[in-house]
């Protein structure tokens, strides 16, 4: 089953994630650090993705190295428990959503990154 969010441009999703964090006093650098931690992309690769037409699904499918500790991210996002999401791409999307939410809620970067 393909979700509408899979087809959305990564640049559009990034902009929404960034807005959420900036509104709460966090920085673009912190958002990028979270994305790097989860996906293994380097800063220059994220910038390249923002300039490309890549969709959100392929952003995750092409991720260099999904962090093994991402499974430590627990809780709910949009009323759905992360542990119950079966689609691996959707699960990774929701992990990123959850991490950005935690950042926006004022958690320290170390806690968001499960250090």
C-alpha positions as CSV (number, residue, x, y, z in Angstrom):
1,X,0.0,0.0,0.0
2,X,1.4,3.3,-1.1
3,X,0.8,6.3,1.2
4,X,0.4,9.8,-0.2
5,X,3.3,11.1,1.9
6,X,5.6,8.6,0.1
7,X,5.2,10.6,-3.2
8,X,5.7,14.0,-1.6
9,X,9.0,15.8,-2.4
10,X,11.5,15.4,0.4
11,X,12.1,19.2,0.1
12,X,8.5,19.9,1.0
13,X,8.6,17.5,4.0
14,X,11.9,19.0,5.1
15,X,10.4,22.5,5.0
16,X,7.5,21.4,7.3
17,X,9.8,19.6,9.7
18,X,12.1,22.7,9.8
19,X,9.2,25.1,10.4
20,X,7.9,23.0,13.3
21,X,11.3,23.1,15.0
22,X,12.1,26.7,14.3
23,X,8.7,27.8,15.7
24,X,9.8,26.3,19.0
25,X,13.2,27.9,19.1
26,X,15.3,25.0,17.7
27,X,17.8,25.4,14.9
28,X,18.1,24.1,11.3
29,X,21.4,22.5,12.4
30,X,19.6,20.5,15.1
31,X,17.0,19.3,12.5
32,X,19.8,18.3,10.2
33,X,21.6,16.5,13.0
34,X,18.4,14.5,13.7
35,X,18.1,13.6,10.0
36,X,21.7,12.6,9.8
37,X,21.5,10.4,12.9
38,X,18.4,8.6,11.6
39,X,19.4,8.2,8.0
40,X,23.2,8.3,7.8
41,X,23.1,11.1,5.2
42,X,25.9,13.7,5.5
43,X,25.0,17.4,5.5
44,X,26.0,17.9,1.8
45,X,23.9,14.9,0.8
46,X,20.9,16.4,2.6
47,X,21.5,19.6,0.7
48,X,21.7,17.7,-2.6
49,X,18.4,15.9,-1.8
50,X,16.8,19.3,-1.1
51,X,17.8,20.5,-4.6
52,X,16.6,17.3,-6.3
53,X,13.1,16.0,-7.1
54,X,13.5,13.0,-4.8
55,X,10.3,11.9,-3.1
56,X,10.1,11.0,0.6
57,X,9.9,7.3,0.0
58,X,13.1,7.2,-2.0
59,X,14.8,9.5,0.5
60,X,14.4,6.7,3.0
61,X,15.0,3.8,0.5
62,X,18.4,5.4,-0.5
63,X,19.4,6.3,3.1
64,X,23.1,5.3,3.5
65,X,22.7,3.8,6.9
66,X,19.6,3.8,9.0
67,X,20.5,4.0,12.6
68,X,20.2,0.7,14.5
69,X,19.1,2.6,17.6
70,X,16.0,4.0,15.8
71,X,14.0,1.1,17.3
72,X,14.5,2.7,20.8
73,X,12.1,5.5,19.6
74,X,8.8,4.7,21.3
75,X,5.5,6.4,21.7
76,X,2.7,7.6,19.4
77,X,2.7,10.0,16.5
78,X,-0.6,11.2,15.1
79,X,-2.4,8.8,17.5
80,X,-0.6,5.8,16.2
81,X,1.8,3.8,18.3
82,X,5.2,3.5,16.5
83,X,5.5,-0.1,17.5
84,X,2.3,-1.1,15.6
85,X,3.4,0.4,12.2
86,X,4.2,-2.5,9.9
87,X,5.4,-0.7,6.7
88,X,9.1,-0.1,7.2
89,X,9.2,3.1,5.2
90,X,6.2,4.5,7.1
91,X,7.8,3.5,10.3
92,X,11.0,5.4,9.5
93,X,9.0,8.4,8.4
94,X,7.2,8.3,11.7
95,X,10.4,7.9,13.6
96,X,11.6,11.2,12.1
97,X,8.3,12.8,12.9
98,X,8.6,11.7,16.5
99,X,12.2,12.9,16.8
100,X,11.3,16.4,15.4
101,X,8.3,16.5,17.8
102,X,10.6,15.8,20.7
103,X,13.0,18.4,19.6
104,X,10.2,21.0,19.3
105,X,9.0,20.0,22.7
106,X,12.3,21.1,24.2
107,X,14.0,17.7,24.7
108,X,17.8,17.9,24.6
109,X,19.5,16.8,21.4
110,X,21.2,14.0,23.3
111,X,17.8,12.6,24.5
112,X,16.3,12.9,21.0
113,X,19.3,11.0,19.5
114,X,19.0,8.3,22.1
115,X,22.5,8.8,23.4
